[in-house]
């Protein structure tokens, strides 16, 4: 459930009382970008990397950053404090703002709408870590600039619903015979001990948690590579992992009703999950930015 205090356009207020114009371009056009980042024991995780990606998304929609990284860090810290600290995740959103009307071509001089709120972050249930999750595949029907973390998520919403209808956790997306990502996650496979994940580009979102996985793999001596992953390699993988901000890394143990590997989280996943938990503890005493 969302926590009670949010930030909106320079002030902190009760989330239940927050209001924006119905003419805001986020509402009319999805003309906005966002970030989601976890908070562990009151400390934002990989804050700089998330804010760097937010800045890249803003650049992708031709919008100047309305706040500096230190200004965002101060807002995050205060929002965390006002919501009681502990484990949370933060949602940050910047829309192009509102005009009195509706024009596809935005006018100059709009004041952006800046919004952030917090939600309690629960650890993944032990059952998911022990048993893994099911996923299904579907054709990637999203727009061509998936590297921009846009709030225009209708395609993602419909793709996620495919998983829900199938009783699965995630929909893994395929385009022209190759893996892109999940409807709300990035995807790694393990093939003969090597971790593979699609390379960055306009076809996927550059995942911050995905980058953590690659960094930790290097420290563990686990070979890892960003390379195109064919559908055949996905289906024949020894292990499949989902990486995302609110859950870290989860193992996919069933894909389209077929077992992945032995049908249980594999040994490489167990090593990576342990390393991820240790990394969170290692960062705890360090400044977030």
N, C-alpha and C positions, 0 to 999 in steps of 0.2 A: 504494500500500500504506500502511496506517496506520503511523505512527511509534511508537517503542517505549514512550514514557512517557505516562501519562494522569493525570488528576486525578479523585479520587473522594472525596466527603464529607470534604474538609479535608486530604487528603494526596495526594502524588504517588507513583505506583507503576508497575510494569511493566504495560502494557495486558494482557498475557497472564495476569497474576495477578489482575486486577480481578474482583470478585464482588459481586453484589447478590442480595437475597432473591427467590426465585420468587414470593413474595406481594407484591412491589412492584406498585403499581397501574399502572405503565407496562407491565409484563408482562401483567397480567390484563385491563386495560381500555384500554390506550393513553392513560391519564390522565397526560399529560405534554406539555410543550412543548419546542421546541428552536430553535436558531439554527445557521446555517452561515455563516462569514465567511472571506474570503481574507486571507492574510498575504503581503505583498510585501517581500522583503529584511528580514524580521524585524519588520515593522510591520503591525499589524492594519489592514485597510482599512475605513473608515467604521464604526469600532467603536461610536461613540455611537449611530449610527442603528440598528445591529443590536441593541444593548442596549435601546434605546427600544422596538423592536419586540418583543423578548423580554418586556419589562415589560407591553406591551399584550396579548400572548398570555396572560401570567399573570393579568392582570386579567380577561380573557375567560373563564378557567376558575375564577375566584373564588379566586385564590391570591395571597398576599402575596409580593413578591419576597424571596427569602432572602438575597440579596447586593446590595450597592450597585453602581453603575457602577464606582467606583474599585476595589472589591474584585474585581469581574470583570476589570478591566483588569490588576490585579496577577497574577491567576491566569493570564490569557492570556499575559502577558509571561513568566512563569516556565515555562509549558508550552512556549512557543516556544523559550526558551533551552535547556531540558532536551532538546529534540528537535533542537537543532543550528542553529536560526535559518533564514535563507533564506526561500524561498517555500514556504508551507504553506497548508492551510486547517484551521480549527478547527470542531469540532462541540461545541456546548454543549447540555446537556439537563437539565431539572429535572422530576422526577416528584413527585407528591403524597406519595410514600413508601409504606411497607408497614405493614399491621396483621396480626394473627394471625387471618386469615380473609379472606373475600371478600364485601364489601358494596357494592352500587351506590352507596348514599348514604354518602359518606366520613365517618368520625368526626373530631371536632375533635382537634387536638393532634398530628397526624402530623408526624414529622420528614421533610422533603423529601430525596429522593435527588438529589445534584448531581454531574453527571458531565461531563467534557470530554476530548476526545482530538484528536490532530492527524494529518493525512495530508499527504504530499508533494503539492505543487501544481505540476503540469506545465503549461506554456504550451499553448494550443490548437495542434494540429498545423497546419503551414502549409497543408496540403491543405484543411483545413476553412475556413481564412480565404480561400484562393484560389478554392475551388469552392463553398463554402456547404454546407448540409446539406439532407436531405430530411425532410419531416414529413408526417404523415397527420392527418386529423381524426376526432373521435369525439364522441359525446354526453357531456356532463359529468355524471357519475354520483355526484359527491362530495356530502358533507353540506352543510348550509346555512350553516355558519360557517367559511368558507374563509379568513377574515381572521385566524383563530387558527392559528398555526403548530404544529399538534398532531402528535404522533408517531403518531396513528391514521391511517396512510397506505395502508391496504389498497386503497382505490379508486384512489389515485394509482399504486400498484404495478401494478394490473391494467391501467390506462390506458397506462402506460409500456410494458407488455408488448405492447400492440397495435402500437406503433411498432417494437419489436424484431422482432416476427413479420413485419412488412412490410418489414424491412430499412431502416427509417428511423431518424432520430435522436430525434425527439420526436413526441408526440401533442398536437395543438392542439385545445382543447376548445370545444364550442359548446353553448349553452343557449338554448332558445326563439328560435333564429335569430340569436343574437349570440355573438361571441367572448367567452370569459372569460379563459383563460390556457392555458399548457401544463401537462402532467402534473407537470413539475418546473421550469418556467420562467415568466416573464412574456413577453408578446408585444406588439410594436409593428408597425404597418404604415406604409408611406410611400405617400401618395396625392397625386399632383400636387405633390410637393415638401413636403408637410405630414406630420409625424409624428403618428400617432394611436395611442392606447392606451386600453383601457377604464378608466373611473374607478374609484377605490377604493370599497369597500363590503364587505358581508359575502360577496359572491359571488366575490371574489378575494383573494389575499394581497397586502398592500401591499408591493411589491417594492423592496428597497433599491437594487439595481442599476438597476431601472427608473427610480427617482428620479434616479440619476446621469445616465442618458441624457437625461432631461428637462432637468436643469440644464445639461449640456453643450450640448444643442441651443440653449438660450437664448444661451449664450456664442458659439456658431457662427453665430448669426443664422438658425437653421433653425426655421421655425414648428412648434410642437408643441402638442398639445392632448389632454387626457383627455376622452374622449367615447365613447358606445356605438359599437361597431364591428359592423356587420351581417355575416352570413356572406357576402353578396354583395360587400361592400367588401373583406373578407379575401381572397376568391378573385380579385378584380379588382385587388389591390394591385400597385403598381409594385415594392415591396420589402416583405419580411417579416423581422423580426428577433426573435431570442430573447435575453432578458437573464436572467442568473443569476450567482450569486456565484462559482462555480468556473470560469467560462469568460468572464465579461464579456458581450460581445455577439457573436452569430453570425448570419449571414444564412441564411435559408431560401430555397433556390433551386428547390425542387420541392415542391409541395403536392398530395397525393393523385395522384402520378404526372404532374402537369401543371407546366410550367415557371412559375416566378414571375418576372414581367417578362421579361428577356432570358435567364433561366436561369443567370445568374452573379451574384455579389455586386455590388450597384449602387453608384453614386457616392456616395449619401448614407451607405450603410454604411461605405464606405472612409473617409469623413471622420469618421464617428462613432468607428470603431475607432481611428484615429490620435489623436483627441482623448482617448479613454479611456486609451490608453497614456501620453499626455502627462500626463494628470491623475494617474495613479499615480506618475509620476516627480516631479511637482510636490508631492505630499503626503509624499514620502519623508523630508524633514528635519523634518517637523512632528510635534508630540505626537499620539498616536492618540486621546486623549480630551480 
